[in-house]
Amino acid sequence: MANDDKTEQPTPKRMREAREEGNIFQSRDIVTVAVLLAATLVLRGRIGGIRTALRAFLMEILQDMKQDPSTVLSSHLAISLLRAAAVSALPIALAVAVIEIVSAGIQTRFNFAKKALRPKFSRMNPINGFRRLFSLRGIMELLKNLAKVIILTVFVWMTLRSDSYAIAQMIDIPTAESEKMLFRMIFGLMLRITAAFAVIAAVDWAFQKRQHRKDLMMTKQEVKDEYKQEEGNPEIKGRIKRKQREISQRRMMQQVPEADVIVRNPTHVAVALKYDPNISGAPVVVAKGLDYLALRIVRTGEQHKVPWIENKVLARGLYASCEVNQEIPAEYYSAVAELLVYIYRQEKREDIFNS
């Protein structure tokens, strides 16, 4: 479906699935800037130690060559070279590795997606690669790389131009002084480049965030389909509710023959009551209904010779304030008690008359 149709913001489920698949926005340029800055600062802090290690290695070579020129290729010097390289490069490499992991992890909240490790053959499709090359992201990457090349070229040229006199003077000054001047120029150049790259990284971060959000946008149909999956199909839920209601009504109607009295409002409301002092402290509503269901309750009661009383106010009040299998509220005790006494007297008279 066309991207123009994706007008809805991504749902939490869509964003959660994207994280599980490793589809998280991040700017690699921010990582590059962090690594470049860390390498510059560590190198500046370690420059003395590096200088000392290299000098010691060179002095060792010179001493060995004075004693025996053939030792220049000995394993002893190879070990010394590796030791000097480790002292010089290992702290910088460790710092760069840690900063790269941390800067990338902060952006992704250290998300580890197993699904991202699975091979995707769509990435190997040359047609998809060609499309990505000419996509908005591809154009953005091209512009960023061009900007970086231009910045590097301009800054190096400006450094050589402004410090050309100082560079020429290095021939006539002591080695230690010339080293300091050279390293000072290099560190200044690296910091200026890092600052310029940080501006590019900020722009890239905003761009990547916007594009990631845009890629996760959904169509109205996708939102509806997801809602159906999350909440269930409304038609199925409706059928389930109807079935539950039918079962509940069937159970309720099975209790009507056990009622002591049915209070009704001629055709619209019916409430069946049962009172057993051994079970409950007050009469209990065993069935209630409106309209068609009310008529069913009355008809079932007549079939099982359950007496009924017409009382509009009481019927409506009991229906509104009571649920099935719930005792009636205290405010209806007096009215219901009078009904039950009346019913018991009527039944007693009928028994005497029949006898």
N, C-alpha and C positions, 0 to 999 in steps of 0.2 A: 504494500500500500504506500502511496506517496507520502513523503515527509510532511507535505502541507496539510494532510489529514490528521496529523498527530497534534491535536490542540489541547490535550488534557495533561495536567501535571502527573508525573509518575507517582504511583501509589507506594505505600510502605512495603508492600509485598514485592513490587517490581524492583525497588531499590535493594531489598534484602536478597533477592535472587541474583541481582547484578553483582553484589558483593561476594556471594557464594561462588560465582563464576569468575571472580577476579576482575570484573569490569568496574574498576575504581579509577576515578580521575586523579591524575598526578602530573606534575610538571617535572620532566627530566632536567630541565634547565636549572631548577632550584637545587637539585642534587649536584649538578655540575658546579654551580656557584659555591655551594657549601664545601664541596671537595677542594675546589681551587683555593678558597680562603683558608681552609684547614691546612692544606699543603704549604701554602705561603707562610703561615704563622709558625708551623712546626719547623719548616726549613730555616726560618729566621732565628728561632730559638735554638736550633741544633747546629747552626753554622759553625760555631766554635768547635764543637765536638767533631764535626765532619772534617774540618780543616786539620785538627790534631790527628785524627785517624789516617788521613791521606798523607800527611807529612811523615808520620811514623812508618807507613808502608813504603814510601819513597826512600826514606833513610835506610830502611832495612834492605831494600834492593841495592842501594849504592854500597852499603857495607858488605853485602854478600858478593857483589861483583868485584870489589877490591880484592877479596880473598880468593875467589874463584869465579871467573866470568861464566862458566857453564852452569852455575846455580840459578841463573835467571829463569830457567825453565823447570826448576825443581818443584817437587810437591810441597815443600815447605813454603815457598813463595805463593803457590796457588792457594794454600790454606790461609796465608796472611792476607791475600787479595780478597778471599771470600769473607774473612773476618772484618776487614775494612769496609767492604760493601755492605755487610749486615749492619754494622754500627752506623753507617751513613744513611742507608735507605730503609732499614726495618722500621724505625719509629715513624717515618713519614708514611710508609705503606700501611702500618697498623692504624694510624690516625685517619688516613684516607678511607680505609675499609670501614672503620667504626662510624665515621661521619656519613658515609654513603648509606649504610644500613639505617642509621637513626633518621636522617633527613627523608629517606624514602618511607620509613615506617611511620613517621609522624603524619605524613600526607595520607597514607592508607590506613592509619590507625592500627598498624601492624597486622593487617588482615592476611591470613594465609588461606588461600582458596585451592582446595585439592582439584576442583574441576578445571582450573587453569592449567594444570599439569598434563591434562589429557591432550593428545595430539588432535588438532583440527585441520582436516585436509583442505578446508576452504581457504586457509591461509596460504596453501601451496598453489592455489589456482592463480595462474599468471594474469588472467582477466581481472580478478579481484585486486591483485597487486597494481595493475595498470590504473584501475579506477581510484584506488587509494592515492596513487601518485598525483592524480589531477583533482583530488578532492580538496575541500577547504583546509583540512589538516595538512595535506601534502603541500599546498601552496604556502601555508603558514610556516612549515618547516623549512621550505626553500628560502623564504624571506628572512627567517631567523639566521640561517647559516650564512646568507649573504651579508647580513648585518654584522655577524661575528667576524667574518673575514675582513670586512671594511674597518671595523674597530681595531682589530689586531694590526692591520697594515698602518692605519693612521697613528696609533699610539706608538708603535715601534719607530716609525718615521719621525714623530715629534720628539721621542726620547733621544734618538741619534742626533737630531738637529740641535736640540737644546743642550745636550751634554757632549757635543763633538769636541769642544775645547778641552773638557775634563778628560775625555778618553785619550786625546793626544798627549796630555800631560803625564799619563800613567807610565810612559816610557822612562821619564826622568825622575820619578819618585820611588821610594822604597816599595818593595813587594807587598808588605803588610798594608800600607796605605792604599796602594792600587787595588788590593783585594776588597778593602772596605768600601772604596768608591764604587767598584764594579757591583758588589752585592747590593749596595744602597740603590743604585740605578735599577738593578733587576727587581728588587722588592717593590720599589715605587711603581715600576711598570706593571708588575703583577697585580698590585692593589688597584691601580686605575682600571686595568682590564676587568678585574673582579667586580668593581663598582658598576662598570658599564654593562657587564653580563647580568648583574643583579636587576637592572632596569628591564632588560629583555626577559629575564625569568619572571618578573612580576607581571608583565604583559602576557606572557605565555600561561602563567597560572590562571589568570582571569579568563583567558581564551579557552583553556582546557576545561575549566569548571563549567563555562557556558555551553561548550560543545557536548560535554558529558551529560549535562541536564537535558539538552536538546535531543540527544540520542535515546534517552530513556523516556521521552515523551510518548504518550499513548493516544490511540484513537478512542473515540467514544465507545466503539464496539468492544475494544480490548478491555476497557474499564468495566463494561457490562458483563463480559465473559468472566472476568476475574471476580466480580461481585457474586456471580452465580456459583463459581467454584468455592468461594470463601463462605458465603451464606447459604448456599444451596439453591437449587432451581425453585423460583417462587411457585410454579405450578405443582411441583412435587411436594413442597412444604404445605401448600394449600390442601392437597389431597391427604397428607398425613394428619393435618389438623382436623379435617372433616372426619377422617376415620377415628381419630381419638375422641372427637365430640360424639360420634355415633356410639362408640363403646361406652363412654361415660353415661350417655342418655339411657342406653340399654340396661346398665347396672342400676341406674336410678329408678327406672320403671319397674325393675324387679323388686324394689323395696316398697312400692306403693301398696301392694296388698297387705303389708304388715302395718300400715299406718292406722292410727286411731281416729283421725279426722282429717278432712281436706277443707281448707279455707279457700274460698274462691271469690272472684269478682266476675260475675256470670260467665263471660267467655274469654276474657283477656288474661287473667292471672289465676294461678292455682298453686297452693302450697300445701303439701302433705306433711302432717306432724305425727310423731310417735313419742309416747312417754312411757318409760320403764324406770321406776324409781330405784330398781336394783342395779341399773347400768349407768344412768345419768341423773344429775340433780335437777334437770329441767327438760321440757319437751325438746325434741330434736327434729330438725327439718330433714326428712328423708327424700323429698323430691320437690322440685319447683319448676315452673315453666310459664311462658307467655304464649298467648294466641293458640296456635296449633298444638304445641306441646302441652299447654294448659288443658285443652280439651281431651288430649290423650290421657293425662293424669286423672281427670274426672271420670272418663269413660272406663279406665282400668279400675278405678276405685269402685264404681257402680257394679262392675262385673264381679268384684270380690266383696261386695256389700260393705264397703267402707263408707261411713256417713260423711256427708259434706255440709258445710255451713257457708251461707253467702254473707260476706262481710267485706265490702270494698276497701275500707280504710285499713283494716287489719291485714287483708291479703296483700295489698300493695306495700305496707310497711314491712311485713315479714319477708317479702320477696327482695326488697331493697337492702335490708339490713342483715340477712342471713345467707350463708352458703350451705350447700347440701352436706349433710352429716355434721352440722354445727348446731349447738344449743341456741335457743332463741335468746335475745337480749333481755335483761331484767325488766325493762320498761313494758314488755309484753306479757309478763308472767300473769298479771291479774286478768287480762282479757282472755288469754288462752285457757287459764284455769277455769273461768266461767264456762267456756265452750266445752271443755272436757267434762265438767260436772253435769252440764246439760246433756251431753251425749251419753254419759254413764246412766243418768236417770231415765232417758228415753229407752236405752237398751234394757234396763231393769223392768220398766213398765211392759215392754214388749214380751219379755220372758214370762212375767206374771200373767199377762193376757193369754199367751200361747199355752201356758200350763192349765 
